[in-house]
Amino acid sequence: ILVAEDLAPSELTRLPPGKVAGIVTAAGGASGHVAILARALGIPALVACGPSALALQPGQTLVLDARAGLANPQPTPSDLAAARAEIDKLAARRRAMQASANAPAITVDGVAIEVAVNIANADDAREGVAHGADAVGLLRTEFLFIDRRDAPTEAEQTAAYQAVLDALDGRHAIIRTLDVGGDKEVPYLQLPPEPNPALGLRGIRTGFAYPDMLDAQLRALLAVKPLSRLRILVPMIADVGELIRLRERIEQLAGEMSLSERPQLGVMVEVPSAALLADQLAKHADFLSIGSNDLTQYTLAMDRCNATLAARIDSMHPGLLRLIAITVEGANQHGKWVGVCGAMASDPQAVPVLIGLGVAELSVSPRLVPEVKSLVRGLSRRHCEEEALRLLALGSPQAVRGRVTELWPGV
């Protein structure tokens, strides 16, 4: 179990595979990029533990339960025996769910929910396929750009994107344009220092500020084959003008490349204004994908990397659920579908709520695909819809989770 003050995403990706059983950090946040990446790697992580975490000693025995949010630094022999038994039980449960992972996730009343994966590269894509993923719901392209001295070339990018599509055996892939800023730094871009990076140059704003870099990425994306299996996702869109501007640029570049087909274009709904304007965005987008980590951060005005606020940043806040409902309603007006690619899609308690709000796709970490599919198969879409509407009237995330526990005690 690795204990640290905090970790950078690049440090986490360099950890030796299979050597880390868990991670404990004093700083960070549950929806920060280190926590997200740890989840993708299948590593249990407990973040924002405060200074007491650093008092742990090398070689000390520690029982880590990331789901319960607990770490026991002084386990008794019976505690250790119980932990080992639980680990064996979870492993057996995962094996059982894996056996049906390739089958579709269909609710008891016949509604199919696509269960996709969040990935960073072609290896992750292969892992997703092995765990039964229906598609790639989010490829984070920033991992091509960070931890290096200069930007990747168009050829490098195209090769990386093509490798992902080739690994999917005919499935489609949603690839997000570069999303840096906030807690993801790219030194060679020399982004200006900002008093509040989360509200500054992030996502498509960075792309518009560095048009040559954006054009290079768009050309690299348009060069993959077949384009019919590619869906481009744009982060941090705040209004329809930004979407139209980007679609026009894609059209210009595709014309210059003499392309006869175009990839689908989606909006990542992570800014509250995007959720409120979903009806306008869905008129010009092919799909909408909710980035619940940032949408929660901006809706609650709580920095997702602030350790002191970590316990309060909860995507099950009724204010956020209402924004998701508005997003789905706006998309439905134009016959467009809505997915969720943030950590909320991996939260078992959130799955029935999201299905009830009309979400059609859940994109999760590769190893969670069998579990989420198994959960969906035990739900009734009609029942989820009825109860989700009632949840919107509750006053706190604690009340929402309490009611979910009563309604679906198995999650």
C-alpha positions in Angstrom: 0.0 0.0 0.0 1.5 3.3 -1.1 1.2 6.2 1.3 2.0 9.8 0.1 1.1 13.4 0.6 -0.3 13.4 -2.9 0.5 12.0 -6.3 0.6 13.5 -9.8 -1.3 11.5 -12.6 2.1 11.0 -14.3 3.6 9.5 -11.1 0.7 7.1 -10.8 1.0 5.8 -14.4 4.7 5.0 -13.7 4.0 2.7 -10.8 5.0 -0.9 -11.5 1.8 -2.8 -12.5 0.7 -5.4 -10.0 2.9 -4.1 -7.3 0.5 -1.7 -5.6 -2.3 -3.1 -3.6 -3.7 0.3 -2.6 -3.0 4.0 -2.2 -3.5 6.3 0.7 -2.9 10.1 0.3 -3.1 12.9 2.8 -4.3 15.4 0.1 -6.4 15.2 -3.0 -10.1 14.7 -3.6 -12.3 11.7 -4.4 -13.0 13.1 -7.9 -9.5 14.4 -8.6 -7.6 12.9 -11.5 -5.4 10.7 -9.3 -8.4 9.1 -7.7 -10.0 8.7 -11.2 -6.8 7.1 -12.6 -6.4 4.8 -9.6 -10.0 3.6 -10.2 -9.1 3.0 -13.8 -6.1 0.9 -12.8 -8.2 -1.1 -10.4 -6.2 0.2 -7.4 -8.2 0.9 -4.2 -7.5 4.4 -3.2 -8.3 6.5 -0.1 -7.6 10.1 -0.6 -7.9 13.4 1.4 -7.0 11.5 4.7 -5.3 14.5 6.2 -1.8 14.7 7.9 -2.5 11.6 10.0 -1.9 9.4 6.9 1.7 10.5 6.9 2.2 9.1 10.4 1.9 5.6 9.0 5.3 3.8 9.1 7.1 1.8 6.4 6.3 -1.9 6.8 3.3 -1.2 9.0 0.3 -3.6 8.5 -2.7 -1.7 7.2 -6.2 -2.8 6.2 -7.6 -0.5 3.5 -11.3 -0.5 2.6 -11.6 2.1 -0.1 -15.4 1.5 -0.6 -16.2 2.1 3.0 -13.6 5.0 3.2 -11.7 3.3 6.1 -8.2 2.4 6.9 -7.3 0.4 10.0 -3.7 1.0 11.0 -3.8 -1.5 13.9 -5.7 -4.5 12.7 -6.0 -7.5 15.1 -5.6 -11.0 13.9 -9.3 -11.3 13.6 -9.5 -8.1 11.5 -6.8 -9.5 9.1 -8.7 -12.7 8.8 -12.0 -10.9 8.1 -10.2 -8.7 5.5 -8.7 -11.7 3.7 -12.1 -13.4 3.7 -13.7 -10.3 2.2 -11.0 -10.1 -0.5 -11.7 -13.7 -1.4 -15.4 -13.2 -1.4 -15.1 -10.1 -3.7 -12.8 -12.0 -6.1 -15.3 -14.9 -6.4 -18.1 -12.4 -7.0 -16.1 -10.7 -9.8 -15.4 -14.0 -11.4 -19.1 -14.8 -11.4 -20.0 -11.5 -13.0 -17.2 -11.8 -15.5 -18.8 -14.9 -16.8 -21.7 -12.9 -18.2 -19.8 -9.7 -18.9 -20.0 -9.9 -22.7 -23.8 -10.1 -22.7 -25.7 -6.8 -23.1 -27.0 -4.9 -20.0 -30.7 -5.0 -20.3 -33.1 -4.0 -17.5 -35.8 -6.4 -16.4 -38.4 -4.4 -18.4 -36.3 -4.6 -21.6 -34.3 -1.4 -21.8 -30.8 -1.7 -23.1 -28.1 0.4 -21.3 -24.7 0.7 -23.0 -21.9 0.1 -20.6 -18.7 1.6 -22.0 -15.2 2.3 -20.6 -13.1 5.3 -19.7 -9.5 4.7 -20.9 -6.2 6.4 -21.6 -4.7 4.2 -24.3 -5.0 1.1 -26.5 -4.0 -1.3 -23.6 -6.9 0.1 -21.6 -9.2 -0.5 -24.6 -8.1 -4.1 -24.8 -8.7 -4.5 -21.1 -12.2 -3.0 -21.5 -13.0 -5.4 -24.3 -11.8 -8.3 -22.1 -14.2 -7.2 -19.3 -17.2 -7.0 -21.7 -17.3 -3.3 -22.5 -19.8 -2.3 -25.3 -17.6 0.7 -26.4 -15.2 3.3 -25.3 -17.1 6.1 -23.6 -14.1 8.3 -23.0 -10.6 8.3 -24.2 -8.6 10.9 -22.2 -6.2 12.2 -24.8 -4.3 14.4 -22.3 -2.2 11.4 -21.3 -0.5 11.7 -24.8 0.5 15.2 -23.9 1.6 15.2 -20.3 4.9 14.1 -18.9 6.9 15.0 -22.0 8.9 18.0 -23.3 6.9 18.8 -26.4 3.6 18.1 -28.0 3.0 14.8 -29.8 3.0 15.1 -33.6 -0.1 14.5 -35.7 1.3 11.1 -36.8 1.9 10.1 -33.2 -1.6 11.1 -32.3 -3.2 9.3 -35.2 -1.3 6.2 -34.4 -2.5 6.3 -30.8 -6.1 6.9 -31.8 -6.0 4.3 -34.5 -4.6 1.7 -32.1 -7.6 2.3 -29.8 -10.1 1.7 -32.6 -8.2 -1.3 -33.8 -8.3 -2.8 -30.3 -12.1 -2.5 -30.1 -13.0 -5.2 -32.5 -15.7 -3.1 -34.3 -16.9 -1.2 -31.3 -17.0 2.6 -31.4 -14.9 5.0 -29.4 -15.6 8.5 -28.0 -12.3 10.4 -28.0 -12.2 13.7 -26.0 -10.2 16.6 -27.3 -7.3 17.8 -25.1 -8.5 18.7 -21.6 -5.6 20.3 -19.7 -5.5 23.0 -17.0 -6.8 22.7 -13.5 -4.9 19.8 -11.9 -3.5 18.6 -15.2 -0.3 20.6 -16.2 1.4 20.6 -19.6 4.7 22.5 -19.0 5.6 23.1 -22.7 2.3 24.9 -23.3 3.4 27.7 -20.9 -0.2 28.4 -19.7 -0.3 31.7 -17.9 -0.5 31.5 -14.1 -4.1 31.7 -12.9 -5.5 32.5 -9.4 -8.2 29.9 -10.0 -7.1 27.4 -12.7 -10.4 25.5 -12.5 -12.2 28.6 -13.8 -9.6 29.6 -16.4 -8.1 28.0 -19.5 -9.4 24.5 -19.5 -10.7 22.1 -22.1 -11.8 23.7 -25.3 -10.9 27.1 -24.0 -7.2 25.9 -24.2 -7.9 24.6 -27.7 -9.2 28.0 -28.9 -6.3 29.7 -27.2 -3.8 27.4 -29.1 -5.5 26.9 -32.4 -2.6 25.2 -34.1 -2.5 22.6 -31.4 -6.3 22.1 -31.7 -6.1 21.8 -35.5 -3.3 19.2 -35.2 -5.5 17.1 -32.9 -8.6 17.4 -35.1 -6.6 16.4 -38.2 -5.1 13.5 -36.3 -8.6 12.4 -35.3 -10.0 12.8 -38.8 -7.3 10.6 -40.1 -8.4 7.4 -38.3 -10.4 4.7 -40.1 -13.2 4.1 -40.2 -14.6 7.5 -39.2 -18.0 5.9 -38.6 -16.6 4.4 -35.4 -15.2 7.6 -34.1 -17.1 10.1 -31.9 -15.3 13.3 -30.9 -16.2 14.7 -27.5 -15.5 18.4 -26.6 -14.8 19.3 -23.0 -15.8 22.5 -21.1 -18.4 23.8 -23.7 -20.3 26.6 -22.0 -22.7 27.7 -24.8 -23.8 26.8 -28.3 -21.6 29.3 -30.0 -18.5 27.3 -29.0 -19.9 24.1 -30.3 -20.9 25.7 -33.6 -17.4 27.2 -33.9 -15.8 23.8 -33.4 -18.1 22.0 -35.8 -17.4 24.5 -38.5 -13.6 24.0 -38.0 -14.0 20.2 -38.2 -16.0 20.7 -41.4 -13.3 22.9 -42.9 -10.5 20.5 -42.0 -12.4 17.5 -43.3 -13.0 19.4 -46.6 -9.2 20.1 -46.8 -8.6 16.4 -46.3 -11.2 15.5 -49.0 -13.1 13.3 -46.5 -16.5 11.9 -47.6 -17.7 11.1 -44.1 -17.7 12.9 -40.7 -17.4 11.6 -37.2 -20.2 12.2 -34.7 -19.6 15.3 -32.4 -20.6 15.4 -28.8 -20.6 17.9 -25.9 -19.2 17.1 -22.5 -21.7 18.5 -20.1 -19.6 19.6 -17.1 -20.4 23.3 -16.9 -23.8 24.1 -15.4 -24.6 26.5 -18.3 -24.2 23.5 -20.7 -26.8 21.5 -18.7 -29.2 24.4 -18.7 -28.7 24.9 -22.4 -28.9 21.2 -23.3 -31.8 21.8 -25.7 -29.8 24.3 -27.7 -26.6 22.1 -27.7 -28.5 19.0 -28.7 -29.7 20.8 -31.8 -26.1 20.9 -33.0 -24.5 17.9 -31.3 -24.9 14.2 -32.0 -24.9 13.2 -28.3 -24.2 14.7 -24.8 -21.9 13.1 -22.2 -22.1 14.3 -18.6 -18.7 14.7 -16.9 -20.1 14.3 -13.4 -16.8 15.1 -11.6 -16.5 18.7 -12.9 -20.3 19.2 -13.1 -20.4 18.5 -9.4 -17.4 20.7 -8.7 -18.9 23.7 -10.5 -22.5 23.2 -9.4 -21.5 23.0 -5.7 -18.7 25.6 -6.0 -16.3 23.1 -4.3 -12.8 22.4 -5.6 -12.7 18.7 -6.3 -9.0 18.7 -5.3 -9.6 20.3 -1.9 -9.0 17.7 0.7 -11.1 19.6 3.4 -14.1 19.5 1.1 -13.7 15.9 -0.2 -16.4 14.5 2.1 -19.0 17.1 0.9 -18.5 16.8 -2.9 -21.2 14.3 -3.7 -22.6 13.8 -7.2 -25.9 12.6 -5.6 -26.7 16.1 -4.5 -30.3 16.9 -5.6 -29.1 20.1 -7.3 -26.9 18.0 -9.6 -29.6 15.4 -10.2 -31.9 18.2 -11.4 -29.2 19.4 -13.8 -28.9 15.9 -15.2 -32.7 15.7 -15.6 -32.7 19.0 -17.5 -29.8 17.7 -19.7 -31.8 14.6 -20.6 -35.0 16.5 -21.3 -33.1 18.9 -23.5 -31.5 16.1 -25.5 -34.8 14.3 -25.9 -36.2 17.3 -27.6 -33.9 16.6 -30.6 -33.8 12.8 -30.3 -30.2 12.7 -28.9 -28.9 10.4 -26.2 -27.1 11.3 -23.0 -24.3 9.3 -21.3 -22.3 9.8 -18.1 -18.6 9.4 -18.2 -17.7 10.7 -14.8 -17.1 8.8 -11.6 -20.8 8.9 -10.8 -21.4 6.2 -13.5 -19.2 3.9 -11.4 -21.1 4.5 -8.2 -23.5 1.6 -7.6 -26.0 3.8 -5.7 -26.1 6.3 -8.6 -26.7 3.7 -11.4 -30.5 3.3 -10.7 -30.9 7.0 -10.3 -29.2 7.8 -13.6 -31.2 5.1 -15.4 -34.3 6.7 -13.9 -33.3 10.1 -15.1 -33.1 8.8 -18.7 -29.3 8.2 -19.1 -28.7 5.7 -22.0 -24.9 5.1 -21.5 -22.7 4.6 -18.5 -18.9 4.8 -19.0 -16.8 3.3 -16.2 -13.4 1.9 -15.4 -12.6 -1.4 -17.3 -12.7 -3.6 -14.3 -16.1 -2.3 -13.2 -17.9 -3.2 -16.4 -19.1 -6.6 -15.3 -20.4 -5.2 -12.0 -22.3 -2.4 -13.6 -23.8 -4.7 -16.2 -24.9 -7.1 -13.5 -26.5 -4.2 -11.5 -28.4 -2.9 -14.6 -29.8 -6.4 -15.3 -31.5 -6.4 -11.9 -33.2 -3.0 -12.3 -36.6 -2.0 -13.7 -36.4 1.2 -15.8 -40.0 2.1 -15.0 -39.4 1.8 -11.3 -36.2 3.8 -11.6 -38.0 6.6 -13.4 -40.8 6.7 -10.8 -38.4 6.9 -7.9 -35.9 9.3 -9.5 -38.5 12.0 -9.9 -39.2 11.7 -6.1 -35.5 11.9 -5.3 -35.3 15.4 -7.1 -37.5 16.7 -4.3 -35.1 15.7 -1.5 -32.9 18.3 0.2 -29.5 16.7 0.5 -27.2 14.0 -0.9 -27.4 12.2 2.4 -31.2 12.1 2.0 -30.9 10.8 -1.6 -28.4 8.1 -0.6 -30.6 7.1 2.4 -33.6 6.7 0.1 -31.6 4.8 -2.5 -30.5 2.4 0.2 -34.1 1.8 1.1 -35.2 1.3 -2.5 -32.3 -0.8 -3.7 -30.7 -2.3 -0.7 -28.4 -4.5 -2.8 -26.4 -1.7 -4.3 
